[in-house]
């Protein structure tokens, strides 16, 4: 079906034909908190 493998909760968006993926790990690093 063309589904990608599940690697946790992520936010995906397309911007100018580029797929942008933001994960909980990105938010944790940005906010300087421990990723659980």
PAGU-66658 format. One record per residue: x, y, z of N, C-alpha, C in turn. Coordinates in nm, 3 decimals. Layout:
@n_x=X | n_y=Y | n_z=Z | ca_x=X | ca_y=Y | ca_z=Z | c_x=X | c_y=Y | c_z=Z
...
//
This chain:
@n_x=0.080 | n_y=-0.120 | n_z=0.000 | ca_x=0.000 | ca_y=0.000 | ca_z=0.000 | c_x=0.084 | c_y=0.126 | c_z=0.000
@n_x=0.212 | n_y=0.115 | n_z=0.016 | ca_x=0.297 | ca_y=0.232 | ca_z=0.017 | c_x=0.308 | c_y=0.300 | c_z=0.151
@n_x=0.269 | n_y=0.232 | n_z=0.259 | ca_x=0.280 | ca_y=0.291 | ca_z=0.392 | c_x=0.423 | c_y=0.279 | c_z=0.442
@n_x=0.470 | n_y=0.382 | n_z=0.511 | ca_x=0.604 | ca_y=0.376 | ca_z=0.570 | c_x=0.598 | c_y=0.302 | c_z=0.703
@n_x=0.711 | n_y=0.252 | n_z=0.748 | ca_x=0.719 | ca_y=0.179 | ca_z=0.875 | c_x=0.686 | c_y=0.271 | c_z=0.991
@n_x=0.621 | n_y=0.217 | n_z=1.095 | ca_x=0.586 | ca_y=0.296 | ca_z=1.212 | c_x=0.708 | c_y=0.311 | c_z=1.301
@n_x=0.749 | n_y=0.436 | n_z=1.327 | ca_x=0.864 | ca_y=0.465 | ca_z=1.412 | c_x=0.827 | c_y=0.557 | c_z=1.527
@n_x=0.703 | n_y=0.555 | n_z=1.570 | ca_x=0.656 | ca_y=0.642 | ca_z=1.676 | c_x=0.565 | c_y=0.749 | c_z=1.621
@n_x=0.515 | n_y=0.833 | n_z=1.710 | ca_x=0.424 | ca_y=0.940 | ca_z=1.671 | c_x=0.500 | c_y=1.053 | c_z=1.604
@n_x=0.455 | n_y=1.092 | n_z=1.486 | ca_x=0.521 | ca_y=1.199 | ca_z=1.411 | c_x=0.416 | c_y=1.288 | c_z=1.346
@n_x=0.458 | n_y=1.409 | n_z=1.313 | ca_x=0.378 | ca_y=1.501 | ca_z=1.234 | c_x=0.445 | c_y=1.510 | c_z=1.098
@n_x=0.369 | n_y=1.484 | n_z=0.992 | ca_x=0.425 | ca_y=1.491 | ca_z=0.857 | c_x=0.356 | c_y=1.601 | c_z=0.779
@n_x=0.434 | n_y=1.671 | n_z=0.698 | ca_x=0.379 | ca_y=1.779 | ca_z=0.617 | c_x=0.458 | c_y=1.786 | c_z=0.486
@n_x=0.394 | n_y=1.833 | n_z=0.381 | ca_x=0.461 | ca_y=1.853 | ca_z=0.254 | c_x=0.476 | c_y=2.003 | c_z=0.231
@n_x=0.598 | n_y=2.046 | n_z=0.203 | ca_x=0.626 | ca_y=2.187 | ca_z=0.179 | c_x=0.713 | c_y=2.196 | c_z=0.055
@n_x=0.661 | n_y=2.254 | n_z=-0.050 | ca_x=0.734 | ca_y=2.269 | ca_z=-0.176 | c_x=0.790 | c_y=2.134 | c_z=-0.223
@n_x=0.706 | n_y=2.032 | n_z=-0.217 | ca_x=0.740 | ca_y=1.895 | ca_z=-0.259 | c_x=0.843 | c_y=1.827 | c_z=-0.169
@n_x=0.873 | n_y=1.885 | n_z=-0.054 | ca_x=0.964 | ca_y=1.822 | ca_z=0.042 | c_x=0.882 | c_y=1.771 | c_z=0.159
@n_x=0.904 | n_y=1.645 | n_z=0.196 | ca_x=0.832 | ca_y=1.589 | ca_z=0.310 | c_x=0.905 | c_y=1.627 | c_z=0.438
@n_x=0.836 | n_y=1.695 | n_z=0.527 | ca_x=0.890 | ca_y=1.737 | ca_z=0.656 | c_x=0.832 | c_y=1.646 | c_z=0.763
@n_x=0.918 | n_y=1.585 | n_z=0.845 | ca_x=0.873 | ca_y=1.497 | ca_z=0.952 | c_x=0.924 | c_y=1.550 | c_z=1.085
@n_x=0.832 | n_y=1.572 | n_z=1.179 | ca_x=0.868 | ca_y=1.621 | ca_z=1.312 | c_x=0.823 | c_y=1.515 | c_z=1.412
@n_x=0.916 | n_y=1.466 | n_z=1.492 | ca_x=0.883 | ca_y=1.362 | ca_z=1.590 | c_x=0.882 | c_y=1.419 | c_z=1.731
@n_x=0.836 | n_y=1.339 | n_z=1.824 | ca_x=0.837 | ca_y=1.378 | ca_z=1.965 | c_x=0.980 | c_y=1.405 | c_z=2.011
@n_x=1.075 | n_y=1.331 | n_z=1.957 | ca_x=1.216 | ca_y=1.352 | ca_z=1.991 | c_x=1.262 | c_y=1.492 | c_z=1.952
@n_x=1.216 | n_y=1.542 | n_z=1.836 | ca_x=1.250 | ca_y=1.678 | ca_z=1.794 | c_x=1.197 | c_y=1.780 | c_z=1.894
@n_x=1.070 | n_y=1.764 | n_z=1.936 | ca_x=1.011 | ca_y=1.856 | ca_z=2.034 | c_x=1.086 | c_y=1.851 | c_z=2.166
@n_x=1.123 | n_y=1.731 | n_z=2.211 | ca_x=1.194 | ca_y=1.715 | ca_z=2.338 | c_x=1.329 | c_y=1.788 | c_z=2.333
@n_x=1.400 | n_y=1.773 | n_z=2.222 | ca_x=1.530 | ca_y=1.840 | ca_z=2.209 | c_x=1.512 | c_y=1.991 | c_z=2.202
@n_x=1.412 | n_y=2.036 | n_z=2.128 | ca_x=1.384 | ca_y=2.179 | ca_z=2.115 | c_x=1.350 | c_y=2.241 | c_z=2.250
@n_x=1.271 | n_y=2.171 | n_z=2.331 | ca_x=1.228 | ca_y=2.222 | ca_z=2.462 | c_x=1.325 | c_y=2.187 | c_z=2.574
@n_x=1.433 | n_y=2.116 | n_z=2.541 | ca_x=1.536 | ca_y=2.076 | ca_z=2.637 | c_x=1.476 | c_y=1.996 | c_z=2.753
@n_x=1.394 | n_y=1.897 | n_z=2.719 | ca_x=1.336 | ca_y=1.807 | ca_z=2.818 | c_x=1.371 | c_y=1.663 | c_z=2.780
@n_x=1.356 | n_y=1.572 | n_z=2.876 | ca_x=1.387 | ca_y=1.432 | ca_z=2.853 | c_x=1.277 | c_y=1.367 | c_z=2.769
@n_x=1.318 | n_y=1.295 | n_z=2.665 | ca_x=1.224 | ca_y=1.222 | ca_z=2.581 | c_x=1.183 | c_y=1.094 | c_z=2.653
@n_x=1.054 | n_y=1.074 | n_z=2.670 | ca_x=1.007 | ca_y=0.955 | ca_z=2.742 | c_x=0.960 | c_y=0.854 | c_z=2.646
//
